[in-house]
Amino acid sequence: MSELVLLKHITHPDSTDIEYYEKNGGYQGLRQVLSDYSPDQVIETIKTSSLRGRGGAGFPTGLKWSFVPKDDGKIHYLCCNADEGEPGTFKDRLLMERDPHRVIEGMIIAAYAIQSQVAYIYIRGEYGLSIEQISQAIKAAYARGYLGKNISGSSFCLDIYIHKGAGAYICGEETALLESIEGKRGQPKLKPPFPAVSGLYGCPTVVNNVETLACVAHIFARGVDWFTAIGPEDAPGPRLFGLSGRLQNPGIYELPMGLSLRELVFDYGGGPLTGQFKAVIPGGLSAPMIPLAGLDVKMNFADLAAADSMMGSAAVIALDETTSIPTVGRRIAEFFSHESCGKCAPCREGLHWASKILNRIESGQGRPGDLEQLQVICGGVFNNSFCALGVGASWALRATLKHFSHEYDALITQQTIPIRDRTRP
Amino acid sequence: MTAEYSKQNIIAELTAPIAEITKCYPTQRSAIMPALYLAQDTYGFLDEIAYLAISEILDVPEIWVFELASFYTLYKNKNMGKCHLQICTNVPCMLRGAYDMLEHLQTRLGINKGETSKDGLFTLSTVECIGSCDVAPAMMVNETYHTKLSKQSIDQLLDQLTQAETESLATDILSLTQNKSSENNKPLANKQPLTKSEPTTGQES
């Protein structure tokens, strides 16, 4: 990609100012939408762009919007999911801190498309500076007539409020996020009904990720053809890849999807810090790791799925030969156990159980049969969780067991303590 | 705060700002989370007295308040040290030495994670991913991010904060740990194919 788009203005010192934003084409897309497009035409445009969600699931954005009933007489809500918490992911924070008006403009366009007059942006509580920048951007947008009554002289009205999260990873799950805005514990709800039909306060609701909404703003500023010309046909547009872990050049990289994981970690990431890569996690901690031999996989939804992993939030975490996989496995189990909302037993109990076994193995108390037991817990317990949290944990953990069982075995067979005969009571 | 800490005083002090908050939502219940933040920011912690005050102000059952305060980890139910050190130990930070940094912090401060130093200056916690994975290992001190931690940079930071305290510069601690002085005002070189690139998110003061 020759030109940066999502990151174009990030380094400019005035990038958060509304004057700078407007001077560089900001809010022109919105004005055009409000004067020339019907809400349905906006939805059609986003459908044509083939934009897919940047939060994790990769659901087609236009399709999601189109599920919202029309003229049903109900209030509609738009929610921006800025509860970025997937370990390895730090792109939304950057967009909010350095290009907040893009997110606001995307929200206004999306709200217009689904005819929502109230929108919430749910920002995780740790992101103090993001909250500050978005809050100032909202104020500036009101002052310029992009929010409030009769936006830019149209009949469209919209208010945006910030809802500050309070430290719960699970609130990134859309139904949990909506529960949280309603003032409840962030515990996922059964779908269907999907939020588009019955979401916030029982009303039709769309939840979109920060980067997704930034893309919406860019699409109306630059046109659908520009967007679809970037990257693969089924997953076009620029994407922010966050590189971290044991590689030379960690950071955010704006690239089209479809390049190989190898290119990403070598050509951009600069290769391993020490020796050789052992494996790479391609899409945030819930995405199953891909061992060195599989690095030629293309970074798009279908190829990663075929490689038993997922695109997720495009957070690439590299593990090199200094990395102990059982330690990573233990940390994965601990993280998801800590973040389990406690609603369903498979996730709440299963992850706690697995994390105890993994801690034991790591501290030299492993026993024969532990790995088999872990397989059973992964596959038969938290894999059956109510929402995707336990399922993601199960996938991630099972990949460590599948590709690196020898590392676990080595830890267990090296034990010097007597191994109890587990077949006896 | 000069007034005595009591339910009546909390109600007197927070009723007006909480009424402002409720305008953002169609239900009173939605205002509980922001009201909890408001009470915590005002008094430094949350307890049963605050829960009861909020439930009365919003006219909601007390359990609705308590169930949120106990579910969400950013609500603190005890008095924290003036500086709350939260070091991330999730995988990206772990891969860059976060556990060594945690050990160093524990040794330097003479406390374990989850504890507060005797002088009440530091509380040490571990935290899950705070979105600074490219400049790991990372830690938050109140609202400020500190990144690319080393034993040396931790020593410097602790010295600085301790000095501000011994010289009773309460405002200094505040200014050292507010989000505005945070990192990331100069982030991001996006890299083009095959070019060597600078590490991205910048380091803060």
Interface residues (C-beta under 8 A of the other chain):
Chain A: L4 L7 I10 T11 P13 E84 G85 E86 P87 G88 T89 F90 D92 R93 L94 E97 R98 G125 E126 Y127 G128 L129 I131 E132 Y161 H163 K164 G165 A166 G167 A168 Y169 S180 I181 E182 G183 K184 R185 G186 Y201 G242 L243 S244 G245 R246 N249 P250 G251 I252 Y253 E254 E263 D267 Y268 G270 I281 L285 A315 I317 L319 T323 T327 V328 R331 I332 F335 H338 E339 C341
Chain B: C24 Y25 P26 T27 Q28 R29 S30 A31 I32 M33 P34 L36 Y37 W64 E67 L68 F71 Y72 T73 L74 Y75 T89 N90 V91 P92 M94 L95 R96 V127 E128 C129 I130 G131 S132 C133 D134 V135 A136 M140 E143 Q178 N179 K180 S182 N184 N185 K186 P187 L188 A189 N190 K191 P193 L194 K196 S197 E198 P199 T200 T201
